């Protein structure tokens, strides 16, 4: 039985195998944690369509909410209103906060300046929740780490 080696050699081999397994498991855990951290800021940007149902004003637009505490850059929002795709809403920078941006198809830019929803001309902004004729169809943006993100009409977030 001498060809099998001695007990210290087997114990050393077993220790190396256990250590390598733990290292691989820890590396996978750290990779998952880094991916979760990478997505953390991106998950804190949400956007939805709204309307002011008052018959006189009857405004349509979107509300963007950035709760990350950091800025987003090169934001592009694609919106469907009245069942038709609008021209994209493009923002160079989006600071933290919540903003209402009214759609104004009769104007040259088609989207008005962002305002605080609490201080806009429309007193009651209601989100659309039962109609796919009024919805955000996609969202693209770059987070503060320089990662470009894409979110589809079901809010599935993916790094581009």
Backbone as JSON, one array per atom type, in Angstrom:
{
  "sequence": "XXXXXXXXXXXXXXXXXXXXXXXXXXXXXXXXXXXXXXXXXXXXXXXXXXXXXXXXXXXXXXXXXXXXXXXXXXXXXXXXXXXXXXXXXXXXXXXXXXXXXXXXXXXXXXXXXXXXXXXXXXXXXXXXXXXXXXXXXXXXXXXXXXXXXXXXXXXXXXXX",
  "N": [[0.82, -1.21, 0.0], [2.15, 1.14, -0.16], [2.3, 2.75, -2.41], [0.17, 4.49, -2.39], [0.81, 6.66, -0.89], [1.51, 8.76, 1.99], [-0.27, 9.6, 5.04], [-0.09, 12.47, 5.79], [0.33, 13.65, 3.25], [-2.09, 13.12, 1.92], [-3.88, 14.52, 3.58], [-2.97, 17.13, 3.19], [-3.53, 17.46, 0.46], [-6.33, 17.21, 0.5], [-6.94, 19.51, 2.02], [-6.09, 21.52, 0.27], [-7.92, 21.16, -1.85], [-10.35, 21.77, -0.55], [-9.87, 24.46, 0.17], [-9.57, 25.63, -2.39], [-12.15, 25.22, -3.4], [-13.66, 26.81, -1.62], [-12.58, 29.3, -2.26], [-13.46, 29.61, -4.94], [-16.25, 29.63, -4.57], [-16.52, 31.93, -2.97], [-15.56, 33.87, -4.75], [-17.58, 33.78, -6.74], [-19.71, 34.64, -5.18], [-18.9, 37.27, -4.55], [-18.87, 38.34, -7.12], [-21.62, 38.26, -7.8], [-22.54, 40.05, -5.85], [-21.25, 42.42, -6.64], [-22.51, 42.8, -9.1], [-25.13, 43.24, -8.23], [-24.73, 45.6, -6.75], [-23.92, 47.24, -8.85], [-26.28, 47.52, -10.28], [-27.82, 48.88, -8.48], [-28.02, 51.81, -8.4], [-29.15, 52.24, -10.93], [-31.65, 51.05, -10.69], [-33.03, 52.92, -9.31], [-34.17, 54.83, -10.87], [-37.13, 55.78, -12.18], [-39.92, 56.0, -14.42], [-43.05, 57.2, -15.62], [-46.21, 57.5, -17.36], [-48.52, 60.25, -17.28], [-51.57, 62.13, -16.73], [-53.42, 65.19, -16.62], [-56.55, 65.25, -15.67], [-58.4, 67.34, -15.86], [-60.89, 68.99, -17.7], [-60.36, 71.45, -19.01], [-57.55, 71.86, -19.08], [-56.31, 69.39, -19.72], [-53.73, 67.89, -19.93], [-50.85, 65.97, -20.95], [-48.13, 63.85, -20.11], [-44.96, 62.9, -18.66], [-43.67, 61.54, -15.61], [-40.64, 61.65, -14.03], [-38.63, 59.98, -11.75], [-35.91, 60.21, -9.75], [-34.37, 58.68, -7.35], [-31.85, 58.1, -6.49], [-29.83, 59.74, -5.49], [-27.72, 60.5, -7.0], [-26.65, 61.79, -10.21], [-28.11, 61.1, -13.46], [-27.23, 60.52, -16.85], [-27.55, 61.5, -20.33], [-30.25, 60.72, -20.88], [-32.93, 59.03, -22.37], [-36.21, 58.86, -23.22], [-38.81, 56.94, -24.43], [-42.09, 57.28, -25.48], [-45.52, 56.36, -25.58], [-48.4, 57.96, -26.5], [-51.86, 58.42, -26.68], [-52.03, 56.13, -28.15], [-50.04, 56.37, -30.06], [-46.61, 56.58, -30.99], [-44.49, 59.01, -29.58], [-42.21, 61.76, -30.25], [-38.91, 61.19, -29.0], [-38.15, 61.9, -25.57], [-35.46, 63.68, -24.57], [-32.81, 64.07, -22.36], [-29.97, 65.71, -21.17], [-28.86, 65.65, -18.64], [-30.04, 64.33, -15.56], [-30.91, 65.31, -12.52], [-31.06, 64.32, -8.99], [-34.35, 63.78, -7.72], [-37.89, 64.43, -8.32], [-39.68, 64.87, -11.27], [-41.94, 66.52, -13.46], [-42.72, 66.38, -16.84], [-44.2, 67.92, -19.44], [-45.89, 66.89, -22.36], [-45.84, 68.51, -25.43], [-46.94, 68.66, -28.31], [-47.46, 70.6, -30.22], [-45.46, 72.44, -30.06], [-42.05, 73.37, -30.95], [-40.0, 71.77, -29.78], [-41.39, 69.73, -28.59], [-41.46, 68.69, -26.0], [-41.9, 70.07, -22.83], [-40.14, 72.15, -20.37], [-38.75, 70.57, -17.46], [-40.53, 70.32, -14.39], [-41.26, 70.58, -10.89], [-43.59, 68.24, -9.77], [-45.31, 68.96, -7.71], [-45.51, 71.69, -7.91], [-46.53, 72.44, -10.37], [-48.57, 73.67, -13.12], [-50.7, 72.02, -13.34], [-52.94, 70.61, -11.26], [-53.72, 68.09, -10.53], [-52.22, 65.26, -11.18], [-52.54, 62.27, -12.76], [-51.52, 58.9, -12.84], [-51.28, 56.71, -15.67], [-52.63, 53.56, -15.6], [-54.12, 51.52, -16.62], [-54.11, 51.33, -19.36], [-52.54, 50.58, -22.38], [-52.19, 52.41, -24.31], [-51.11, 54.67, -23.4], [-48.11, 54.89, -22.34], [-44.75, 54.35, -21.14], [-42.48, 53.25, -23.41], [-39.82, 52.59, -23.71], [-36.67, 53.14, -22.04], [-33.57, 54.68, -21.82], [-30.4, 55.25, -20.38], [-27.45, 56.64, -18.81], [-25.59, 55.76, -16.01], [-23.98, 57.14, -13.01], [-21.58, 55.82, -12.9], [-20.9, 55.42, -15.45], [-22.09, 53.38, -16.85], [-24.21, 52.2, -19.34], [-27.69, 51.86, -19.57], [-30.7, 50.03, -20.33], [-34.2, 49.95, -20.36], [-37.18, 48.23, -20.87], [-40.66, 48.22, -22.04], [-41.81, 46.8, -19.98], [-40.31, 47.36, -17.84], [-37.95, 45.92, -17.56], [-34.69, 45.76, -16.74], [-31.55, 46.2, -18.24], [-28.05, 46.07, -18.74], [-26.44, 47.87, -21.31]],
  "CA": [[0.0, 0.0, 0.0], [3.03, 2.28, -0.13], [2.14, 3.61, -3.57], [-0.9, 5.45, -2.12], [1.38, 7.8, -0.18], [1.3, 8.77, 3.43], [-1.42, 10.35, 5.55], [0.08, 13.93, 5.67], [0.16, 14.06, 1.86], [-3.53, 13.11, 1.65], [-4.51, 15.63, 4.32], [-2.6, 18.38, 2.5], [-4.29, 17.49, -0.8], [-7.72, 17.51, 0.86], [-7.0, 20.92, 2.45], [-5.98, 22.34, -0.94], [-9.19, 21.05, -2.57], [-11.36, 22.53, 0.21], [-9.54, 25.88, 0.04], [-9.89, 26.05, -3.76], [-13.62, 25.28, -3.5], [-14.11, 28.0, -0.9], [-12.16, 30.46, -3.04], [-14.36, 29.74, -6.1], [-17.56, 30.04, -4.07], [-16.41, 33.33, -2.54], [-15.43, 34.68, -5.97], [-18.9, 33.87, -7.34], [-20.54, 35.47, -4.31], [-18.47, 38.65, -4.75], [-19.31, 38.75, -8.46], [-23.05, 38.53, -7.68], [-22.67, 41.26, -5.04], [-20.85, 43.54, -7.48], [-23.58, 42.99, -10.09], [-26.25, 43.84, -7.5], [-24.35, 46.99, -6.47], [-23.88, 47.95, -10.13], [-27.67, 47.79, -10.66], [-28.52, 49.61, -7.43], [-28.37, 53.16, -8.82], [-30.02, 52.17, -12.1], [-33.01, 50.69, -10.25], [-33.66, 54.05, -8.64], [-34.74, 55.76, -11.85], [-38.41, 55.3, -12.7], [-40.65, 56.97, -15.25], [-44.38, 56.73, -15.97], [-47.05, 58.49, -18.04], [-49.55, 60.86, -16.45], [-52.44, 63.12, -17.34], [-54.24, 66.04, -15.78], [-57.86, 64.97, -16.25], [-59.27, 68.52, -15.92], [-61.3, 69.19, -19.1], [-59.8, 72.66, -19.61], [-56.11, 71.77, -19.34], [-56.1, 68.07, -20.34], [-52.31, 67.77, -20.27], [-50.26, 64.63, -20.93], [-46.69, 63.91, -19.96], [-44.32, 61.85, -17.89], [-43.03, 61.88, -14.36], [-39.37, 60.95, -13.83], [-38.24, 59.99, -10.35], [-34.54, 59.77, -9.51], [-34.18, 58.6, -5.9], [-30.53, 57.53, -6.26], [-28.89, 60.66, -4.87], [-26.71, 60.84, -8.0], [-27.23, 62.18, -11.49], [-28.1, 60.23, -14.62], [-26.85, 61.29, -18.04], [-28.01, 61.04, -21.65], [-31.52, 60.02, -20.67], [-33.82, 59.03, -23.53], [-37.47, 58.22, -22.87], [-39.73, 56.75, -25.55], [-43.42, 57.3, -24.88], [-46.7, 56.22, -26.43], [-49.56, 58.72, -26.03], [-53.0, 58.28, -27.59], [-51.76, 54.98, -29.0], [-49.01, 56.66, -31.06], [-45.28, 56.89, -30.45], [-44.14, 60.43, -29.64], [-40.77, 61.96, -30.41], [-38.3, 60.87, -27.71], [-37.77, 62.91, -24.59], [-34.02, 63.53, -24.39], [-32.25, 64.92, -21.32], [-28.53, 65.57, -21.03], [-28.6, 65.3, -17.24], [-31.22, 64.23, -14.7], [-30.47, 65.34, -11.12], [-31.98, 63.65, -8.07], [-35.63, 64.44, -7.51], [-39.03, 64.0, -9.11], [-39.96, 65.92, -12.24], [-43.01, 66.35, -14.44], [-42.41, 66.98, -18.14], [-45.42, 67.89, -20.24], [-45.78, 66.71, -23.81], [-46.42, 69.66, -26.13], [-46.66, 68.35, -29.71], [-47.6, 71.79, -31.06], [-44.26, 73.25, -29.93], [-40.95, 72.86, -31.76], [-39.26, 70.71, -29.1], [-42.47, 68.78, -28.23], [-41.49, 68.42, -24.56], [-41.63, 71.29, -22.07], [-39.13, 72.05, -19.33], [-39.11, 69.78, -16.28], [-40.96, 71.06, -13.21], [-41.65, 69.77, -9.74], [-45.02, 67.94, -9.9], [-46.07, 69.65, -6.66], [-45.6, 73.1, -8.23], [-46.83, 72.66, -11.78], [-49.88, 74.28, -13.37], [-51.73, 70.98, -13.3], [-53.09, 70.32, -9.85], [-53.95, 66.67, -10.28], [-51.6, 64.4, -12.19], [-52.91, 60.87, -12.53], [-50.77, 57.96, -13.68], [-52.02, 55.74, -16.47], [-52.33, 52.23, -15.11], [-54.98, 50.51, -17.22], [-54.13, 51.46, -20.8], [-51.23, 50.55, -23.03], [-52.14, 53.52, -25.26], [-50.36, 55.71, -22.71], [-47.1, 54.22, -21.54], [-43.34, 54.46, -21.48], [-42.15, 52.04, -24.16], [-38.42, 52.25, -23.39], [-35.89, 54.13, -21.32], [-32.13, 54.45, -21.85], [-29.67, 56.25, -19.61], [-26.13, 56.29, -18.31], [-25.5, 56.07, -14.58], [-22.8, 57.93, -12.64], [-20.38, 55.0, -13.1], [-20.66, 55.35, -16.89], [-22.74, 52.2, -17.42], [-25.43, 52.51, -20.12], [-28.78, 50.94, -19.22], [-31.93, 50.03, -21.15], [-35.37, 49.38, -19.72], [-38.24, 48.11, -21.87], [-42.01, 48.61, -21.61], [-42.13, 46.04, -18.78], [-39.33, 47.79, -16.84], [-36.85, 44.97, -17.43], [-33.47, 46.56, -16.8], [-30.38, 45.47, -18.73], [-26.89, 46.89, -19.13], [-26.28, 47.83, -22.76]],
  "C": [[0.86, 1.26, 0.0], [2.86, 3.22, -1.3], [1.03, 4.65, -3.37], [-0.36, 6.69, -1.4], [1.1, 7.75, 1.29], [0.15, 9.7, 3.81], [-1.23, 11.88, 5.45], [-0.1, 14.43, 4.24], [-1.32, 14.12, 1.49], [-4.25, 14.25, 2.36], [-4.19, 16.97, 3.66], [-3.39, 18.53, 1.21], [-5.75, 17.84, -0.53], [-7.89, 18.98, 1.27], [-6.93, 21.85, 1.24], [-7.29, 22.32, -1.72], [-10.28, 21.86, -1.87], [-11.11, 24.03, 0.07], [-9.87, 26.4, -1.35], [-11.39, 26.16, -3.95], [-14.17, 26.51, -2.81], [-13.76, 29.28, -1.67], [-13.11, 30.69, -4.22], [-15.76, 30.18, -5.67], [-17.57, 31.51, -3.65], [-16.3, 34.27, -3.73], [-16.79, 34.85, -6.65], [-19.83, 34.76, -6.51], [-20.2, 36.95, -4.48], [-18.92, 39.18, -6.11], [-20.8, 39.09, -8.45], [-23.3, 39.82, -6.91], [-22.3, 42.5, -5.84], [-21.92, 43.84, -8.53], [-24.79, 43.66, -9.44], [-25.96, 45.3, -7.2], [-24.36, 47.83, -7.74], [-25.3, 48.36, -10.56], [-28.38, 48.72, -9.67], [-28.92, 51.02, -7.85], [-29.37, 53.11, -9.97], [-31.47, 51.85, -11.72], [-33.75, 51.87, -9.64], [-34.12, 55.16, -9.58], [-36.01, 55.12, -12.39], [-39.09, 56.4, -13.47], [-42.0, 56.37, -15.61], [-45.17, 57.87, -16.61], [-48.15, 58.97, -17.1], [-50.42, 61.78, -17.3], [-53.06, 63.98, -16.25], [-55.65, 65.92, -16.36], [-58.81, 66.17, -16.33], [-59.62, 68.81, -17.38], [-60.65, 70.41, -19.76], [-58.32, 72.51, -19.96], [-55.74, 70.48, -20.08], [-54.66, 67.9, -20.86], [-51.87, 66.32, -20.16], [-48.76, 64.79, -20.77], [-46.16, 62.72, -19.21], [-43.8, 62.42, -16.57], [-41.78, 61.01, -14.27], [-39.0, 61.09, -12.37], [-36.85, 59.38, -10.2], [-34.31, 59.82, -8.0], [-32.78, 58.11, -5.53], [-29.58, 58.45, -5.48], [-27.76, 61.06, -5.79], [-27.4, 61.22, -9.3], [-27.19, 61.03, -12.5], [-27.81, 61.11, -15.83], [-27.41, 60.66, -19.3], [-29.26, 60.17, -21.55], [-32.37, 60.15, -21.92], [-35.05, 58.2, -23.19], [-38.34, 58.14, -24.11], [-41.12, 56.5, -24.98], [-44.48, 57.09, -25.96], [-47.83, 56.99, -25.77], [-50.64, 58.63, -27.09], [-52.77, 57.13, -28.58], [-50.69, 55.19, -30.05], [-47.69, 57.01, -30.37], [-45.0, 58.38, -30.62], [-42.66, 60.55, -30.01], [-40.13, 61.72, -29.03], [-38.05, 62.1, -26.85], [-36.3, 62.67, -24.3], [-33.53, 64.55, -23.37], [-30.75, 64.66, -21.22], [-28.16, 65.12, -19.62], [-29.92, 65.27, -16.48], [-30.73, 64.2, -13.25], [-31.44, 64.54, -10.24], [-33.25, 64.47, -7.9], [-36.71, 63.83, -8.39], [-39.47, 65.16, -9.98], [-41.12, 65.53, -13.15], [-42.58, 67.06, -15.71], [-43.62, 66.78, -19.04], [-45.11, 67.71, -21.73], [-46.51, 67.86, -24.48], [-46.16, 69.49, -27.63], [-46.75, 69.55, -30.64], [-46.37, 72.68, -31.01], [-43.09, 72.59, -30.67], [-40.18, 71.73, -31.08], [-40.15, 69.53, -28.72], [-42.49, 68.35, -26.76], [-41.11, 69.71, -23.84], [-40.53, 71.07, -21.04], [-39.66, 71.25, -18.14], [-39.49, 70.7, -15.13], [-41.27, 70.06, -12.09], [-43.16, 69.49, -9.85], [-45.89, 68.64, -8.87], [-46.32, 71.12, -7.0], [-45.89, 73.36, -9.7], [-48.24, 73.24, -11.93], [-51.02, 73.29, -13.24], [-51.81, 70.45, -11.87], [-53.25, 68.83, -9.55], [-53.35, 65.86, -11.43], [-51.91, 62.96, -11.84], [-52.08, 59.97, -13.42], [-51.72, 57.07, -14.49], [-51.63, 54.35, -15.99], [-53.15, 51.14, -15.79], [-54.99, 50.55, -18.74], [-52.73, 51.41, -21.36], [-51.15, 51.6, -24.14], [-51.34, 54.7, -24.7], [-49.33, 55.02, -21.83], [-45.69, 54.55, -22.02], [-42.97, 53.16, -22.18], [-40.69, 51.64, -24.0], [-37.74, 53.44, -22.73], [-34.43, 53.73, -21.44], [-31.45, 55.58, -21.12], [-28.31, 55.72, -19.22], [-26.05, 56.69, -16.85], [-24.19, 56.8, -14.27], [-21.5, 57.15, -12.77], [-20.06, 54.83, -14.58], [-21.26, 54.13, -17.56], [-24.02, 52.63, -18.11], [-26.46, 51.43, -19.84], [-29.94, 51.1, -20.18], [-33.02, 49.35, -20.35], [-36.49, 49.35, -20.76], [-39.6, 48.49, -21.29], [-42.49, 47.84, -20.38], [-41.14, 46.32, -17.65], [-38.26, 46.75, -16.57], [-35.56, 45.71, -17.71], [-32.29, 45.7, -17.24], [-29.26, 46.48, -19.03], [-26.71, 46.75, -20.63], [-24.83, 47.52, -23.08]]
}
